[in-house]
Amino acid sequence: MQLAIFDIDGTLTDTSAMDNRCFERALTEIFGFGETADQWHACPHVSDSGLVQFVFEQQFNRHPNDEEVARLQKHFLALMEKAVIAEPHTAAPISGAVNAFANMLDESNWAVAIATGCWQASAHFKLRQADVPFAQVPLAHCDHHPAREDILTNAVKQAESHYQTSFERVVYIGDALWDVRTTRNLRMPFVGIGADERAARLHDAGASHVLPDYTDYPLFLAALHSAEVPRS
């Protein structure tokens, strides 16, 4: 049995831009921070919880407490809900993603999981909006694991428990440079999702296989079988 682990933003759902806008706005409106997005590239753990910890360290020289995180999550989710009502296309699935994900659930030799740098509530919201059939799928998020490596490792552990098996091959499907770095660190094969400049950046970062979307399902399945650990 093999395991395919999907990212969410930019991989299953076309939500990266909306997510970033709402996240930065929530930080500003709840805590009074100025623009922080230009600092995110320096964050060691690019996840919702990792970014909040990073910004708090920069601003207050401490980590946020549970109450502060809960307030931020609630406001962030409310902003995303308003954004999607105003512009439904901001939570659309990546082309072909819903069918490909559903098809993967029916593959006899593949199991499916999700690993995301989102908080759980945010992840569920975006997957529901995009009609991704995730209800019975193991999902690892950043609520308790800010580091991407820990999130992916947790996804594998959840999948092993859920499917009651170990996996001879585990492949991660993602869209960002930190996905390439994470899979390289874990020695895990990687399939990139992106077109044009994003595809070029993923290739340059070491990805062996990059697809623009999931519209060619046999090609996607072939990429899962032949993808390699990103080169250094």
SERO-4910 file (N, C-alpha, C, O; in steps of 0.05 Angstrom, whole numbers):
BEGIN
 pado doro    nc1    nc2    nc3   cac1   cac2   cac3    cc1    cc2    cc3    oc1    oc2    oc3
  Met    A     17    -24      0      0      0      0     18     25      0     38     26     13
  Gln    A      9     45    -15     23     70    -17      5     93     -7    -19     90     -6
  Leu    A     18    115      1      3    137     13      8    163     -1     31    170     -5
  Ala    A    -13    176    -10    -11    203    -22    -22    223     -1    -44    221      8
  Ile    A     -5    242      6    -12    263     25    -14    290     10      5    298     -3
  Phe    A    -38    302     12    -43    328     -1    -41    351     18    -50    350     40
  Asp    A    -28    373      8    -30    399     20    -58    410     13    -72    398     -2
  Ile    A    -65    434     24    -91    446     18    -87    471      1    -92    471    -23
  Asp    A    -78    493     13    -77    519     -1    -58    517    -25    -34    510    -22
  Gly    A    -68    523    -49    -52    522    -73    -48    495    -85    -38    492   -107
  Thr    A    -57    474    -70    -54    447    -79    -81    434    -85    -85    424   -107
  Leu    A    -99    434    -65   -126    425    -70   -145    448    -75   -164    446    -91
  Thr    A   -140    470    -61   -158    494    -64   -142    518    -72   -119    522    -65
  Asp    A   -154    535    -88   -141    559    -98   -146    582    -79   -159    602    -85
  Thr    A   -137    579    -54   -143    596    -32   -120    612    -21   -123    626     -1
  Ser    A    -96    609    -32    -73    621    -20    -75    651    -17    -69    662      4
  Ala    A    -84    665    -38    -85    694    -37   -106    703    -16   -101    721      0
  Met    A   -129    691    -16   -150    698      3   -141    693     31   -145    709     49
  Asp    A   -129    670     35   -119    662     62    -99    682     72   -100    691     95
  Asn    A    -79    690     55    -59    709     64    -71    736     71    -63    748     92
  Arg    A    -89    746     55   -102    772     60   -117    771     87   -114    789    103
  Cys    A   -133    750     91   -149    749    115   -132    744    140   -138    755    161
  Phe    A   -110    729    137    -92    724    160    -79    750    169    -78    756    193
  Glu    A    -68    765    150    -55    790    157    -75    810    169    -69    824    188
  Arg    A    -98    811    157   -119    829    167   -127    822    195   -131    839    212
  Ala    A   -130    796    201   -137    787    228   -116    795    248   -122    804    270
  Leu    A    -91    792    241    -69    800    259    -71    830    265    -66    839    288
  Thr    A    -77    846    244    -78    875    248   -102    883    265   -100    899    283
  Glu    A   -125    871    259   -150    880    273   -152    869    301   -164    882    318
  Ile    A   -140    846    307   -141    836    334   -119    846    352   -123    853    375
  Phe    A    -94    849    341    -71    856    357    -59    883    350    -40    891    363
  Gly    A    -69    896    329    -58    922    322    -32    921    308    -18    942    306
  Phe    A    -24    898    298      2    897    283     -1    912    257    -22    914    245
  Gly    A     21    923    248     22    934    221     25    912    201     21    889    207
  Glu    A     33    919    177     37    898    156     60    880    165     81    888    172
  Thr    A     54    854    164     74    834    172     82    814    150    101    800    153
  Ala    A     67    814    128     71    794    108    100    795     96    111    774     88
  Asp    A    111    819     96    138    821     84    159    809    103    182    806     95
  Gln    A    151    801    127    170    788    146    167    757    145    184    743    156
  Trp    A    146    747    133    140    719    135    161    701    123    164    678    131
  His    A    176    712    103    197    695     91    218    687    111    232    667    107
  Ala    A    221    702    133    241    695    153    231    676    174    246    668    192
  Cys    A    205    669    173    193    651    193    204    623    190    204    612    167
  Pro    A    214    611    211    226    584    209    205    562    203    211    542    192
  His    A    180    567    212    158    547    208    135    561    195    119    575    208
  Val    A    132    557    168    111    570    153     85    555    156     78    538    139
  Ser    A     71    561    177     44    550    183     30    571    199     42    590    208
  Asp    A      3    568    201    -12    588    216     -1    592    244      5    614    253
  Ser    A      3    570    259     13    572    286     42    582    287     50    597    304
  Gly    A     58    573    267     86    581    266     88    611    260    105    624    272
  Leu    A     71    621    242     72    650    235     63    667    259     75    688    264
  Val    A     43    658    273     34    674    297     56    674    318     61    696    329
  Gln    A     68    652    323     90    652    342    113    670    333    124    685    349
  Phe    A    119    670    307    141    686    297    134    716    300    151    731    309
  Val    A    110    724    292    102    752    294    102    761    323    111    784    329
  Phe    A     92    745    341     92    752    369    120    755    380    126    773    396
  Glu    A    138    737    372    166    740    381    178    766    371    193    779    385
  Gln    A    171    773    346    182    798    335    171    823    349    185    842    353
  Gln    A    145    822    355    131    845    366    133    847    397    137    868    408
  Phe    A    130    824    410    128    823    439    149    807    454    150    807    478
  Asn    A    166    794    438    187    777    450    176    755    467    187    748    488
  Arg    A    153    744    458    141    721    472    123    706    452    117    716    430
  His    A    113    682    460     93    668    445     65    677    453     61    686    476
  Pro    A     46    674    435     18    680    443      7    660    462     16    636    462
  Asn    A    -12    668    479    -24    649    497    -49    636    483    -56    645    461
  Asp    A    -61    617    495    -83    602    483   -107    620    477   -120    617    456
  Glu    A   -112    639    495   -135    657    491   -130    675    467   -149    680    451
  Glu    A   -106    684    464   -100    702    441   -102    686    415   -112    697    395
  Val    A    -92    662    414    -94    645    390   -123    640    383   -131    641    360
  Ala    A   -139    634    403   -168    628    399   -182    653    387   -198    650    369
  Arg    A   -176    676    398   -189    701    387   -180    705    358   -197    713    341
  Leu    A   -155    701    352   -145    705    325   -158    685    306   -166    693    284
  Gln    A   -159    660    314   -172    639    297   -201    647    290   -209    645    267
  Lys    A   -215    655    311   -244    661    307   -247    684    287   -264    683    270
  His    A   -231    705    290   -233    728    272   -224    721    244   -236    730    225
  Phe    A   -202    706    242   -192    697    217   -213    682    201   -217    686    177
  Leu    A   -226    663    215   -247    647    202   -270    665    193   -281    661    171
  Ala    A   -278    684    210   -300    702    202   -293    719    178   -310    723    160
  Leu    A   -268    728    176   -259    743    153   -260    726    127   -267    735    106
  Met    A   -251    701    130   -252    683    106   -281    678     98   -287    677     74
  Glu    A   -299    674    117   -327    669    110   -338    693     94   -352    690     75
  Lys    A   -332    718    104   -341    742     90   -329    744     62   -342    751     43
  Ala    A   -303    737     60   -289    739     34   -301    720     14   -304    727    -10
  Val    A   -308    696     22   -320    676      4   -348    683     -4   -356    678    -27
  Ile    A   -363    695     14   -390    705      7   -388    727    -14   -403    727    -33
  Ala    A   -369    745    -11   -366    767    -30   -354    758    -56   -362    768    -77
  Glu    A   -336    739    -55   -322    729    -79   -319    699    -78   -298    689    -69
  Pro    A   -339    684    -86   -339    655    -83   -315    642    -97   -306    620    -88
  His    A   -304    654   -118   -282    642   -132   -257    640   -116   -238    626   -123
  Thr    A   -255    656    -94   -231    655    -77   -228    630    -61   -207    625    -49
  Ala    A   -248    612    -62   -246    586    -48   -251    563    -68   -261    542    -60
  Ala    A   -246    568    -93   -250    547   -114   -229    525   -111   -207    530   -102
  Pro    A   -236    501   -120   -215    480   -121   -196    485   -144   -203    498   -164
  Ile    A   -172    475   -141   -153    473   -164   -166    456   -185   -180    436   -179
  Ser    A   -162    463   -210   -175    449   -233   -170    419   -231   -147    410   -231
  Gly    A   -191    404   -231   -190    374   -230   -185    362   -203   -184    338   -200
  Ala    A   -181    379   -182   -173    369   -156   -194    352   -143   -188    331   -131
  Val    A   -219    360   -144   -240    346   -131   -243    318   -143   -245    298   -128
  Asn    A   -244    316   -169   -246    290   -182   -222    272   -177   -224    248   -171
  Ala    A   -198    284   -178   -173    269   -173   -173    258   -144   -166    235   -139
  Phe    A   -181    275   -125   -181    267    -97   -201    244    -93   -195    224    -80
  Ala    A   -225    247   -105   -245    226   -103   -236    200   -116   -240    178   -106
  Asn    A   -222    203   -139   -212    179   -152   -191    165   -136   -189    140   -135
  Met    A   -174    181   -122   -153    169   -105   -165    153    -83   -154    132    -74
  Leu    A   -188    161    -73   -201    146    -51   -210    119    -60   -214    101    -44
  Asp    A   -214    115    -86   -222     90    -97   -199     73   -108   -203     50   -116
  Glu    A   -175     84   -107   -152     68   -117   -145     46    -97   -144     51    -73
  Ser    A   -142     22   -107   -137     -1    -89   -109     -1    -77   -105    -12    -56
  Asn    A    -90     11    -91    -62     11    -82    -53     36    -69    -30     39    -61
  Trp    A    -72     56    -65    -64     81    -53    -84     88    -30   -108     84    -33
  Ala    A    -72     98     -9    -88    111     12    -84    141     11    -64    150     -2
  Val    A   -101    156     23   -101    185     21   -101    198     48   -115    189     67
  Ala    A    -85    219     51    -85    236     76    -81    265     68    -75    271     45
  Ile    A    -84    283     87    -80    311     83    -61    321    104    -64    314    128
  Ala    A    -42    338     96    -24    351    115    -22    380    108    -14    387     85
  Thr    A    -29    398    126    -31    426    119    -19    444    141    -19    437    165
  Gly    A     -9    467    133      0    487    152    -22    504    163    -17    523    178
  Cys    A    -47    498    156    -70    512    166    -77    502    194    -70    480    202
  Trp    A    -92    519    209   -106    510    232   -128    491    223   -138    493    200
  Gln    A   -137    474    241   -157    454    234   -183    467    224   -194    459    204
  Ala    A   -192    488    238   -217    501    231   -216    513    203   -234    512    188
  Ser    A   -193    526    198   -189    538    171   -188    517    150   -199    520    128
  Ala    A   -174    495    155   -172    473    136   -199    462    129   -206    458    105
  His    A   -215    456    149   -242    445    144   -259    465    128   -274    457    110
  Phe    A   -257    490    135   -273    510    121   -267    510     91   -285    510     74
  Lys    A   -241    511     84   -233    513     56   -240    488     41   -248    489     18
  Leu    A   -236    465     53   -242    440     40   -272    437     35   -281    428     14
  Arg    A   -289    446     54   -318    445     50   -326    464     28   -343    457     11
  Gln    A   -315    488     27   -322    507      7   -315    497    -21   -330    503    -40
  Ala    A   -294    482    -23   -285    471    -49   -297    444    -56   -292    433    -77
  Asp    A   -314    434    -38   -327    408    -42   -308    384    -44   -313    365    -59
  Val    A   -285    386    -30   -266    364    -29   -277    343     -9   -283    350     13
  Pro    A   -280    318    -17   -292    297      0   -272    287     21   -261    265     18
  Phe    A   -268    302     42   -246    296     61   -256    284     87   -240    278    104
  Ala    A   -282    279     90   -293    272    116   -280    247    129   -276    247    153
  Gln    A   -273    227    113   -262    202    124   -232    200    119   -221    178    120
  Val    A   -219    223    115   -191    223    109   -174    234    132   -182    255    143
  Pro    A   -153    221    140   -136    232    161   -125    259    153   -116    263    131
  Leu    A   -126    278    172   -118    305    167   -100    315    189   -108    317    212
  Ala    A    -75    322    182    -56    333    202    -55    363    197    -53    372    174
  His    A    -56    379    218    -56    408    216    -36    419    235    -20    405    247
  Cys    A    -36    446    238    -14    459    253    -22    467    281     -7    480    295
  Asp    A    -46    459    290    -55    468    317    -35    461    339    -31    477    357
  His    A    -23    438    337     -3    430    357     24    424    346     42    416    360
  His    A     28    429    320     53    423    306     60    445    287     53    444    264
  Pro    A     74    466    296     80    489    278     99    481    256     97    492    234
  Ala    A    117    462    260    137    455    240    125    437    218    110    418    225
  Arg    A    131    443    193    120    427    171    129    398    173    113    380    166
  Glu    A    153    393    181    163    366    183    146    350    203    139    327    198
  Asp    A    139    363    225    123    349    246     94    344    236     82    324    242
  Ile    A     84    363    220     57    360    209     56    336    190     38    320    192
  Leu    A     76    334    173     76    312    154     81    285    168     68    265    161
  Thr    A     98    285    187    103    261    203     78    252    217     72    228    218
  Asn    A     63    271    228     38    265    241     17    254    222      2    236    229
  Ala    A     17    265    197     -2    255    177      4    225    171    -15    210    168
  Val    A     29    218    169     36    190    164     27    172    187     15    151    183
  Lys    A     31    181    211     23    166    235     -7    163    236    -17    141    242
  Gln    A    -22    185    231    -51    183    230    -60    163    209    -78    147    214
  Ala    A    -48    164    185    -56    146    164    -50    117    170    -66    100    165
  Glu    A    -27    112    183    -21     84    191    -42     74    210    -50     51    208
  Ser    A    -50     91    229    -71     82    248    -98     79    234   -112     60    239
  His    A   -105     98    217   -131     98    204   -134     74    185   -155     61    185
  Tyr    A   -114     69    169   -116     48    150   -105     21    160   -106      1    146
  Gln    A    -94     21    184    -84     -3    197    -63    -17    180    -65    -41    175
  Thr    A    -44     -1    170    -22    -13    154      1      6    155     -1     29    162
  Ser    A     24     -4    147     47     13    141     50     16    111     38      1     96
  Phe    A     64     37    102     65     44     74     92     40     62    112     48     74
  Glu    A     93     27     39    118     22     25    128     47     11    152     50      5
  Arg    A    110     66      6    117     91     -8     98    113      2     74    109      2
  Val    A    110    136      8     94    159     16    102    183     -1    126    189     -3
  Val    A     82    196    -14     87    218    -32     71    242    -22     48    240    -15
  Tyr    A     84    265    -22     70    290    -14     65    307    -39     82    309    -56
  Ile    A     41    318    -40     33    335    -63     30    363    -51     13    368    -34
  Gly    A     46    382    -61     45    410    -51     51    430    -72     56    423    -96
  Asp    A     52    455    -65     55    476    -85     76    497    -78     81    515    -94
  Ala    A     88    495    -55    105    517    -45    134    508    -41    140    484    -39
  Leu    A    152    527    -40    180    521    -37    185    507    -10    203    490     -8
  Trp    A    170    515     10    174    502     36    165    473     35    174    456     51
  Asp    A    147    466     17    139    438     14    163    422      2    167    399     10
  Val    A    177    434    -16    201    421    -28    222    417     -6    233    395     -3
  Arg    A    227    438     10    247    435     32    238    414     52    255    398     61
  Thr    A    213    414     59    203    395     80    207    366     70    216    349     85
  Thr    A    198    361     46    201    333     36    230    325     32    237    302     35
  Arg    A    247    344     24    275    338     22    286    331     50    301    311     53
  Asn    A    278    346     70    288    340     97    278    313    107    292    299    122
  Leu    A    254    305     99    243    279    107    249    256     88    242    233     93
  Arg    A    264    262     67    270    242     46    245    229     35    242    205     33
  Met    A    226    246     28    199    238     18    195    247    -10    201    271    -16
  Pro    A    187    230    -28    181    239    -56    160    261    -56    142    262    -39
  Phe    A    162    278    -76    145    302    -78    135    306   -106    150    304   -125
  Val    A    109    313   -108     97    322   -133     88    351   -129     72    357   -111
  Gly    A     97    369   -146     90    397   -144     65    403   -161     61    390   -182
  Ile    A     49    422   -152     26    431   -167     30    461   -172     32    477   -153
  Gly    A     32    469   -197     36    497   -204     42    499   -234     51    481   -247
  Ala    A     37    523   -244     41    529   -272     60    553   -275     64    568   -256
  Asp    A     71    556   -298     87    579   -306    109    585   -286    126    567   -281
  Glu    A    110    609   -274    132    616   -256    133    598   -231    155    591   -222
  Arg    A    110    591   -221    110    573   -197    122    546   -204    138    536   -189
  Ala    A    115    536   -227    126    510   -236    156    512   -239    171    494   -231
  Ala    A    165    534   -250    194    538   -254    209    539   -227    230    528   -224
  Arg    A    197    553   -208    209    555   -181    211    528   -168    231    522   -155
  Leu    A    190    512   -170    190    486   -158    211    468   -171    225    453   -157
  His    A    212    469   -197    233    453   -211    261    462   -202    278    446   -196
  Asp    A    265    488   -202    291    499   -194    299    492   -165    322    488   -159
  Ala    A    278    489   -148    283    482   -120    289    452   -116    298    444    -95
  Gly    A    284    436   -137    291    408   -136    269    388   -141    274    364   -139
  Ala    A    245    398   -147    223    379   -152    227    364   -178    234    377   -199
  Ser    A    223    338   -178    227    322   -202    202    323   -220    204    320   -244
  His    A    178    326   -208    153    326   -223    136    349   -214    130    353   -190
  Val    A    127    365   -233    109    388   -227     87    388   -248     92    387   -272
  Leu    A     62    388   -240     39    389   -258     23    415   -253     23    425   -231
  Pro    A     11    425   -275     -4    450   -271    -30    447   -255    -39    465   -242
  Asp    A    -42    423   -256    -67    417   -242    -72    387   -244    -53    371   -248
  Tyr    A    -97    379   -240   -103    350   -239   -121    341   -262   -133    320   -261
  Thr    A   -123    358   -283   -142    352   -304   -135    326   -319   -152    313   -330
  Asp    A   -109    320   -320   -101    294   -332    -95    275   -310    -72    273   -300
  Tyr    A   -116    260   -301   -113    242   -278    -92    220   -283    -76    215   -265
  Pro    A    -91    207   -306    -70    187   -310    -42    198   -308    -24    185   -297
  Leu    A    -38    223   -317    -12    236   -314     -6    241   -285     17    237   -276
  Phe    A    -25    249   -270    -21    254   -241    -14    228   -227      4    227   -211
  Leu    A    -28    206   -234    -23    180   -221      5    171   -229     19    159   -212
  Ala    A     13    175   -253     40    167   -262     61    183   -247     82    172   -240
  Ala    A     55    209   -242     74    225   -226     77    215   -198     99    215   -187
  Leu    A     56    206   -186     57    195   -159     76    170   -158     91    167   -139
  His    A     74    154   -179     91    130   -180    120    136   -185    138    121   -175
  Ser    A    126    157   -200    154    162   -208    167    185   -194    191    190   -198
  Ala    A    153    200   -178    164    224   -164    188    215   -146    188    193   -135
  Glu    A    207    233   -144    231    228   -128    233    248   -105    219    268   -105
  Val    A    250    242    -86    257    261    -65    270    285    -78    287    282    -95
  Pro    A    261    310    -71    273    333    -84    304    333    -82    315    327    -61
  Arg    A    317    340   -104    346    341   -104    356    366    -89    341    386    -86
  Ser    A    379    364    -79    391    387    -64    402    408    -84    413    428    -75
***
